[in-house]
Amino acid sequence: MSDENRNHGKGLLLTATGGLALTFDIPLIRLAEGDPWPVLMVRSGLTVLAGLAVWAVWRAFSPKAPPLVPGRPGLAVAGLYGLSAITFLAAVYNTATANLVFILAFNSMFAALLSWVFLRERPRRATLVAMAVMFAGLLVIVGDGIGTGHFFGDMMALVSAFSIALAITITRASGRDMGFAALVAVALPFLVGAVMTAHTGYRIEAPLWIVLNGGLVIPLAFFCLANGPKYLPGPEVAMFYLLETVLAPIWVWLIFSEVPTTASLVGGSILVVTLVAHSLWQLHTGRRRRRAAGTIRHPV
């Protein structure tokens, strides 16, 4: 297997793992039954501690441990992930789940546009078709209308989606390892949450869930998704964020007995099938190109 094929497979595994882990974020936040600021503080603080602990162990046993924040691109990516963490949690508490996951799904659209404009990475026709089909699936999910009265939360979700897409684009342009930058980034929301909690008070009814979220789920998701752009184009990485759009409502249904609508189930099926089909097509096409390039052509 060629290095290019191995890298693409590694990128798919990383982003799929990160995307799947991210689908548990909203259910765990809701299970904690806490106020927004203390939840932000605990969730972010544990993520920073987990990231620093892993980095310290890695650095102790290997000289090849990546830097926490690789230069100016790392600072920019860290700032964007920190902003995204704050606006995401603000959206969780200020808009409907359907609104949130729908707007976050624009992540892939933003990533494709930013990569096209700044990196001159014109999406392949199959990727554009896949994005169009997934957009249609998202429209099915919210076909009965987005609820009113959630303007602030909707705007926070939009800022979160754009911040992630921009962070993906910068990572792709730099080619650097941003896994730990994404984890250290949540020091900013931790500080914001700590300051606000000091004023509003601390209330988390079931802290175990937010400990699991901040200490394991979010570090795993951020590390994997932040490293994905090293191996995959930005739009491909962004599409794996759509797993949250599909699976988060299912987990909420199983845990909180909030039955998804028929539109959610149909739209979710469209998204999952399209995402899997596109990934398989990319692997097949890459292998075919490499086999063709490796074929020795003799002169007639």
C-alpha positions as CSV (number, residue, x, y, z in Angstrom):
1,M,0.0,0.0,0.0
2,S,1.4,3.4,-1.0
3,D,2.1,6.2,1.5
4,E,-0.7,8.3,-0.1
5,N,-3.2,5.5,0.3
6,R,-2.1,4.8,3.9
7,N,-2.4,8.5,4.8
8,H,-5.9,8.7,3.3
9,G,-7.0,5.7,5.2
10,K,-5.4,7.1,8.4
11,G,-7.3,10.4,7.8
12,L,-10.6,8.6,7.4
13,L,-10.0,6.6,10.6
14,L,-9.1,9.7,12.6
15,T,-12.0,11.8,11.4
16,A,-14.5,9.0,11.7
17,T,-13.4,8.3,15.3
18,G,-13.5,12.0,16.2
19,G,-16.8,12.6,14.5
20,L,-18.4,9.6,16.3
21,A,-17.1,10.7,19.7
22,L,-18.5,14.2,19.1
23,T,-22.0,12.8,18.7
24,F,-22.1,12.2,22.5
25,D,-21.3,15.8,23.4
26,I,-24.8,17.2,23.5
27,P,-26.4,14.2,25.3
28,L,-23.7,14.3,28.0
29,I,-24.1,18.0,28.5
30,R,-27.9,17.5,29.0
31,L,-27.4,14.6,31.3
32,A,-25.2,16.7,33.6
33,E,-28.3,19.0,34.3
34,G,-26.2,22.1,35.1
35,D,-26.1,25.8,34.4
36,P,-24.2,26.9,31.3
37,W,-21.2,28.6,32.9
38,P,-20.2,25.9,35.4
39,V,-20.7,23.3,32.7
40,L,-18.4,25.3,30.4
41,M,-15.8,25.7,33.1
42,V,-15.7,22.0,34.1
43,R,-16.0,20.6,30.6
44,S,-13.2,22.9,29.3
45,G,-10.9,22.6,32.4
46,L,-11.0,18.8,32.2
47,T,-10.3,18.9,28.5
48,V,-7.2,21.1,29.0
49,L,-5.9,18.8,31.8
50,A,-6.4,15.7,29.7
51,G,-4.6,17.2,26.8
52,L,-1.7,18.4,28.9
53,A,-1.4,15.0,30.6
54,V,-1.3,13.1,27.3
55,W,1.2,15.5,25.8
56,A,3.5,15.3,28.9
57,V,3.5,11.5,28.8
58,W,4.1,11.5,25.1
59,R,6.9,14.0,25.4
60,A,8.5,11.9,28.2
61,F,8.7,8.8,26.1
62,S,9.3,10.2,22.6
63,P,11.3,13.1,21.3
64,K,8.8,13.3,18.3
65,A,5.9,14.6,20.4
66,P,4.2,17.4,18.5
67,P,4.4,20.9,20.0
68,L,1.4,22.1,22.0
69,V,0.9,25.2,19.8
70,P,2.9,25.0,16.6
71,G,3.7,28.6,15.8
72,R,1.4,31.4,14.7
73,P,-0.9,29.0,12.7
74,G,-1.3,27.0,16.0
75,L,-2.3,30.2,17.9
76,A,-4.9,31.0,15.2
77,V,-6.3,27.5,15.3
78,A,-6.3,27.4,19.1
79,G,-8.2,30.7,19.2
80,L,-10.8,29.5,16.7
81,Y,-11.4,26.3,18.6
82,G,-11.7,28.2,21.8
83,L,-14.2,30.6,20.3
84,S,-16.1,27.6,18.8
85,A,-16.3,25.9,22.2
86,I,-17.8,29.0,23.8
87,T,-20.4,29.7,21.0
88,F,-21.3,26.0,20.8
89,L,-22.3,25.8,24.5
90,A,-24.1,29.1,24.2
91,A,-26.1,27.6,21.3
92,V,-26.9,24.4,23.3
93,Y,-28.6,26.5,25.9
94,N,-30.2,29.1,23.6
95,T,-31.6,27.2,20.6
96,A,-33.4,24.0,19.7
97,T,-31.3,20.9,19.1
98,A,-32.6,20.7,15.5
99,N,-31.5,24.3,14.9
100,L,-28.1,23.6,16.4
101,V,-27.2,20.5,14.4
102,F,-28.6,21.9,11.2
103,I,-26.5,25.1,11.4
104,L,-23.4,23.2,12.5
105,A,-23.7,21.1,9.4
106,F,-22.9,24.2,7.4
107,N,-19.4,23.5,8.6
108,S,-18.7,21.4,5.5
109,M,-20.1,24.1,3.2
110,F,-17.9,26.7,4.9
111,A,-14.8,24.5,4.7
112,A,-15.3,23.8,1.0
113,L,-15.7,27.5,0.3
114,L,-12.7,28.5,2.3
115,S,-10.5,25.8,0.8
116,W,-11.6,26.8,-2.6
117,V,-10.9,30.5,-2.1
118,F,-7.7,30.4,0.0
119,L,-6.1,27.1,-0.8
120,R,-7.2,26.8,-4.5
121,E,-8.5,23.3,-3.6
122,R,-11.4,23.0,-6.0
123,P,-13.7,20.3,-4.7
124,R,-14.1,17.3,-7.0
125,R,-17.4,16.9,-8.7
126,A,-18.2,13.8,-6.6
127,T,-17.6,15.9,-3.4
128,L,-19.8,18.7,-4.7
129,V,-22.5,16.2,-5.5
130,A,-22.2,14.5,-2.1
131,M,-22.4,17.9,-0.3
132,A,-25.5,18.8,-2.4
133,V,-27.2,15.5,-1.4
134,M,-26.3,15.9,2.2
135,F,-27.7,19.5,2.1
136,A,-30.9,18.0,0.8
137,G,-30.9,15.5,3.7
138,L,-30.5,18.4,6.1
139,L,-33.4,20.2,4.5
140,V,-35.5,17.1,5.0
141,I,-34.6,17.0,8.7
142,V,-35.8,20.6,9.2
143,G,-38.4,20.6,6.5
144,D,-41.2,21.4,8.9
145,G,-39.4,24.7,9.8
146,I,-36.9,26.0,12.2
147,G,-38.4,27.3,15.4
148,T,-38.7,31.0,16.1
149,G,-37.4,32.9,19.1
150,H,-33.9,31.4,19.0
151,F,-32.0,34.1,17.1
152,F,-29.1,34.5,19.5
153,G,-28.6,30.7,19.8
154,D,-28.8,30.3,16.0
155,M,-26.1,33.0,15.5
156,M,-23.9,31.3,18.1
157,A,-24.2,28.0,16.2
158,L,-23.4,29.8,13.0
159,V,-20.2,31.4,14.5
160,S,-19.2,27.9,15.9
161,A,-19.6,26.3,12.5
162,F,-17.6,29.0,10.7
163,S,-14.8,28.9,13.4
164,I,-14.3,25.2,13.0
165,A,-14.3,25.4,9.2
166,L,-11.7,28.2,9.3
167,A,-9.6,26.2,11.8
168,I,-9.7,23.2,9.4
169,T,-8.6,25.4,6.5
170,I,-5.6,26.9,8.5
171,T,-4.6,23.4,9.6
172,R,-4.7,22.2,6.0
173,A,-2.7,25.1,4.8
174,S,0.0,24.8,7.4
175,G,0.3,21.0,7.3
176,R,1.2,21.0,11.0
177,D,0.0,18.8,13.8
178,M,-2.8,20.7,15.5
179,G,-4.2,17.9,17.7
180,F,-2.9,19.5,21.0
181,A,-3.6,23.0,19.9
182,A,-7.3,22.1,19.7
183,L,-7.2,20.8,23.2
184,V,-5.2,23.6,24.8
185,A,-7.6,26.0,23.0
186,V,-10.3,25.3,25.5
187,A,-8.3,27.1,28.2
188,L,-10.0,30.2,26.9
189,P,-13.6,29.0,27.5
190,F,-12.4,27.6,30.9
191,L,-11.3,31.0,32.0
192,V,-14.6,32.6,30.7
193,G,-16.6,29.9,32.4
194,A,-14.7,30.3,35.7
195,V,-15.2,34.1,35.8
196,M,-18.9,33.8,35.0
197,T,-19.4,31.0,37.5
198,A,-17.9,33.2,40.2
199,H,-20.7,35.7,39.6
200,T,-23.6,33.3,38.9
201,G,-22.8,30.4,41.2
202,Y,-22.1,26.7,40.7
203,R,-24.8,24.2,39.8
204,I,-24.3,20.8,38.2
205,E,-26.7,18.1,39.4
206,A,-24.9,15.1,37.8
207,P,-21.2,16.0,37.5
208,L,-20.1,12.5,36.5
209,W,-21.5,13.1,33.0
210,I,-19.7,16.3,32.4
211,V,-16.5,14.7,33.8
212,L,-16.8,11.9,31.2
213,N,-17.5,14.5,28.5
214,G,-14.6,16.9,29.3
215,G,-12.1,14.3,30.4
216,L,-12.5,11.7,27.6
217,V,-15.0,12.4,24.9
218,I,-14.1,16.0,23.9
219,P,-10.3,15.4,24.1
220,L,-10.7,12.3,21.8
221,A,-13.0,14.1,19.4
222,F,-10.9,17.3,19.2
223,F,-7.6,15.5,18.8
224,C,-8.8,13.3,16.0
225,L,-10.7,15.9,14.1
226,A,-7.9,18.5,14.5
227,N,-5.4,16.1,12.9
228,G,-7.7,15.0,10.1
229,P,-6.8,17.9,7.7
230,K,-3.2,16.6,7.7
231,Y,-4.4,13.7,5.6
232,L,-7.7,14.8,4.0
233,P,-9.0,17.9,2.2
234,G,-10.9,20.3,4.5
235,P,-14.4,19.6,3.0
236,E,-13.9,15.8,3.6
237,V,-13.0,16.4,7.2
238,A,-15.9,18.8,7.7
239,M,-18.3,16.2,6.4
240,F,-17.5,13.9,9.4
241,Y,-18.9,16.6,11.7
242,L,-22.2,15.8,10.1
243,L,-22.3,12.6,12.1
244,E,-23.4,14.7,15.0
245,T,-26.3,16.0,13.0
246,V,-27.5,12.4,12.4
247,L,-26.6,10.6,15.6
248,A,-27.0,13.2,18.4
249,P,-30.9,13.2,17.9
250,I,-30.8,9.4,18.1
251,W,-28.9,9.4,21.4
252,V,-31.3,12.0,22.7
253,W,-34.2,9.8,21.6
254,L,-32.7,6.8,23.4
255,I,-31.8,8.7,26.6
256,F,-34.5,11.3,27.0
257,S,-37.3,9.5,25.0
258,E,-37.6,12.4,22.6
259,V,-38.8,10.5,19.5
260,P,-37.2,11.8,16.2
261,T,-39.7,12.9,13.6
262,T,-40.0,10.9,10.3
263,A,-38.2,13.8,8.6
264,S,-35.2,13.4,11.0
265,L,-35.0,9.7,10.3
266,V,-35.3,10.1,6.5
267,G,-32.8,13.0,6.4
268,G,-30.4,11.2,8.7
269,S,-30.4,8.1,6.5
270,I,-29.6,10.2,3.5
271,L,-26.7,11.8,5.3
272,V,-25.2,8.6,6.6
273,V,-25.5,6.7,3.3
274,T,-24.0,9.6,1.3
275,L,-21.1,10.0,3.7
276,V,-20.3,6.3,3.6
277,A,-20.6,6.1,-0.1
278,H,-18.4,9.2,-0.7
279,S,-15.7,7.9,1.6
280,L,-15.7,4.5,-0.2
281,W,-15.6,6.2,-3.6
282,Q,-12.6,8.2,-2.5
283,L,-10.7,5.1,-1.4
284,H,-11.6,3.3,-4.6
285,T,-10.7,6.2,-6.9
286,G,-7.4,6.7,-5.1
287,R,-6.4,3.1,-5.4
288,R,-7.3,3.0,-9.1
289,R,-5.2,6.1,-9.8
290,R,-2.2,4.7,-8.0
291,R,-2.5,1.4,-9.8
292,A,-2.7,3.2,-13.2
293,A,0.3,5.4,-12.2
294,G,2.3,2.2,-11.3
295,T,1.5,0.5,-14.6
296,I,4.6,0.2,-16.8
297,R,3.8,1.2,-20.4
298,H,6.0,-0.3,-23.1
299,P,6.5,1.5,-26.4
300,V,4.6,-0.1,-29.3
